[in-house]
């Protein structure tokens, strides 16, 4: 089990390279809170290691990395990551990061953008959005509040940190060996909810015996002005039903060069529930597919928006969406759905 001591902490990491003797580009995958490097291992690493040398690591205090008394600010965790890159001889890397892992990656990029070759953000929320005077309303908030109230959980979904508090609440339920409703497990993700008491105990200890809770919930140090200066390629993926989509809506105006894609009908943990969607989007991004076409629709050059494929699979059948985002289907195959979409568009051309 490889470890590296950097920036005052002993970090656990794994590297996988399916290539030959020649050097290849590096990809670093960063997990979020209350999970560990296993979050990304399957099914991503066996696929991505055919293209890159892939590095996964456990953030400080999580997985098998050292739990220090302090050092959990995004700025310091970014210094951990940069120190690990130096230890492994990685001068520059592509990065894929989920949730809080994206905050860490963005802090690293703001420190030294030359270390980042490209960035895929998966449902990352930044604190600058919490301070906007007229914030957007999170569309799924009311539904989630009803769910929490039904289970007698005294949390307010208006609290921008309620996700962290929910993780802690569910971890305590597990440690008390109380049943955790399935709909709550879906909210807190794959690790703390489904891998037994070890992860729950680790999270409770981290929150109770270190400064992590205070440092996680402080300002993440990212300003919209600083983010505007990041010019490397960016792919931003956000789930339809995630609170983090509020950040995505603000970043549309920050990165005119970036590609923004929605993961249809998905929540915050879509990298585990919808890995196929994420891998397809990443492969398109790395192959340059998004740079070969406009990032805005014809006639809407002044408005950025989230894209998604017009034809998509859902519940074992195929559908397409209209320009007004109306779902049409089901169809038996993608070809049938594409043909129906073509007829729909042709009907508008004739009417015009």
N, C-alpha and C positions, 0 to 999 in steps of 0.2 A: 504494500500500500504506500504510494509515494506521498511525501509531505515536504513542504518548504516553509522555512521560518522567514517571514518577511514583515517589515513594518511592525514588529513586536508581537506577531501572532503566528502560530503554527497552522498552516493551511493544508488541507487535504485536496489533492487534485488527481485527475485521470487524463491521460492522453491516448488517443486512438488515431492511427494512421494506416490506411489500407493501400497507400501508394508504394512506389518502388524506391530505389535508392536516391532519386533526385529530390531536391527540396520542393515543398509545395506551400501554397498559401495557408495561413493559419486561420482557424475559426475558433472563437471562444464563446461558449454558451453560459449565460449567467441566470441562475434561478432566482426566485423571489423569496419572500419570508415564509417561515414555518415549513420549509421543504429543504431539499438538498440536491446535489448534482444528479441524483437518480431521476429527478423531474424530467431531465432532457435525454437520458440515456436511450431509452426505447420509446418509439422506434427510430428516433432521429439519428443517433450516432452511426449505426451501421450504414445508413444511406449517405449522410453528409461526409463520412470518412472516405468515401470514394472520390470526393472532390478536394477535401481539405485535410490537413492535420488538425484534429479536433481536440480542444482542451476544455474539460469541465472542472469546476472546483466548487467546494463548499464555502459559502460565505462565512466569515468569522462568527463563531457561536452556533453555527448550524452544521448538520451532518456530522462529519468527523473532524471538522476544524475546531481549533481551540476556542473555548468560551472565556474571554478575558473580562475583567471587571467593567471596562469601558471600551470605546473605540468603534462604536456602531453608527456614527454619523455617516451619511452618504459620501461626504468628502473623504473620510478616513478609509471607508471600505473601498473607495476608488483607488486610494493609495495602496491598499492591500493588493488590489487587482494589478496595478501597474508594477508593484514589486514582484508579483508572481510572473508577469510577462518578462521582466528583466531577468529573473532567476532562470526562466526557461529559454531565454534568448529569442523572445518574440518581439521584434522591433515594431511590427504593424500587424493588425489582425482585423478580419471581419468579425463582427459581434452580433450574436442573437441574444436578446435579453427579455425576460418576462417580468412584468409588474415592478416590484421594488428593484429587481436586478437591472431594469432599464434606467432607474434613477442613478444607480451606481455607475453604469456604463456612460451615461450622459455627463456625470461629474468627471469621469476620466477624460472624456472627449473635451470638456471645457478646460481641463488642465493642460492637455496636449493633444490637439486634434490630429496631429501627424501620426499618432499611434493607432488611429482608427481608419481602416480601409473602407468599410461600409458598416451600416447599422440596421438591424431589424429590431424594431420595438414591438413587443407583444403586450398590449393592454397596460402600458405604463402611465401612471398618474403622477403629476408633479404639483408641488405645493403652490407654485405661482398662480395656478388656475383657481385655487381656493380664495385668492385675494382679489379676483376680478369683481368690480363693483356691480355688474349686472350678470351674474353667472347663469349659464343655461340650466334648465331643470333636467335632472336625470330621469329619463322616461320610465325606467323600471323601479324607481324608488318607492312609489306607493304600494306596488305589489309586494316588494320585499318587506316593507314595514308591516303589512298585514300578516305576512308569514312569521315574522319575529314576534308580533303580538300574540299570534295564535299559540305559539310555543312558550309564552310567558317570559320572553327575553327582553329585559329592560334596556334596549339600545335604540338610539335615534338615528335613522338613516340620513338625516341631515348632517350628522357629525361626519366630517370628511375622514375621520380615522376609525369609523365604526367597524370597518373590515378587520383591523388589528384587534379590536375589542372582541369581535365575534370569534376570531381564532382562539383567543384566550378563554372565552366562555366555553367553547366546544372542547378545548383541551381539558378544562376542569371537569366537564361532564364525563369525559373518557376516564380520567384518573379516578373519579368516584364510581366508576363502573355503572354509570347511568346510561340508558339507551339514548343514542343520538338519532333524531329523526332523519330519514334519508334526504329530505329536502334541505336540511341544514348541511349534511355532508356534501351535497352538491355545491353549496356556497363556499365552503372552506377549502375545497380542493382535494387533491389526490393523496397527499401525504399525511397531514395531521388527522384526516378523517378515516384513513383506510389502512394505515400501517401500524396499528396497535399503540400501546402506551408509551413506547420509547420516545417517539417523536413528540407526543403530547407532553410528556414529562420534561423533555428538553426545552420545549417552548415555554412552559410554565416557569422553569428554572431561569431561563434567559430573561423573562419578563420580571421575575421577582427578585433575582439576586444580582443583577447587573444594571447598568444604566441604559440598556438597550431600548426599553420602552420609551424613555424620555428622548433618547437620541433618534429613534426611528420616527417619532411623531413631531420632531422639531422641523424647522425650515430645512428643505433639502439643498439649499444653496443655488438652485437653478433659476435664473431669470430668463424671461422671454428674449431680452436683448442679447444675452450670452448665447442662447440657443440659435438665434438668427445668424450668428457668425459661423455655425457649423455647416460646411459646404460639401462634405462627403456624401455619397449616396445614402439615402434613408428610405426604408420601407416601414410604414407604421400600420400595424394590424390592431383592430379594436373590435371587441364583441358587441353585437347589437344591444345586449341587455346589461352591459357592464357600466358601473359608475365611472370607470376610467375613460369611457367614451367622451366625457366632458373635456378631458385633456386633449383628446384627439381633435375635437372641434376647434379648440384654440390653436393647436399646432398647424392646422390647415393654413392659417395666415402667417405662420412663422417660417415655414419651409416651402417656398414655391417650387423647389426642385424635387421635393419628396413625392413618393407614391403613397397614397392612403387607401387602404382596403378594409372593408368591413367583413367580419366573419358572421354570416347570416344566422340569426336566431341563437347566438352563442352568448355565454356568460364570460366571467373573468378568466376561468381556467380552460379556455378553449385549446391551448396547446396540448392538454391531455385528453380532452373529449373529442377534439377534431384535428388530430395530428396530420391527417392527409391534406386538409385544407392548408395548413401552415406550411407543409413541405412543398406543396405545389407553388404557393406564393413565393417562398424563398428561392426555389429553383428558377422561376421566371425572373425574379429580381436579379439574381447573380448572373443569369445568362444575358441580361441587358434588354429583355423583352419590353420593359416598361419605358425605356428611354427611346424606343423607336416609334412611339406614337404620342400624340398630345396628351397632356395630363388633365385637360378640361374638355367638356363637350363643345361641339360647334354651336356658336351662338351664346355661349355662357362663359366667355373668356375671363370675365371679371370675378367669377365665383368658383372657389375650390370646393371639392366635395369628395366624399368617400366613394370609391368604386367597389363593385362586386360583379361577379360574372352574371350575365343575364340568364344563362341556362345553368341550372344547378340540380343536384340530387337531394332529395329529402324523403325520409321514411320509405326508402326502397324504390322510389319512382322519380321521374324527372319533371321539372317545371321551368317556366321562364317568367321573368318579371317585365312589366311594361315600364315606360318612362315614368309613370306615376307610382311605381313600386307596387303595383298590383300583381299578385301571384296568379299564374294561369297554369293549369295542369289538373291531374297528372298525365304524363306520357310514359310510354313503355321504354323509350330509349332516348339518349341525348339527341340522336339525329331527328327523331320525331319532334322533340321540343324545339330544336333549331329551325326545322321546317315551318313549324307553327309560328315561331317568332318572326321568320322572314315574311310569312303571309300577313301577319299583323302589321309589320312595318310597311309592306307594299300597299296595304289598304290605306294607310295615311298618305302615301305618295300619290295614289290615284285621287283621293279626296282633295288634295291640294291642287 
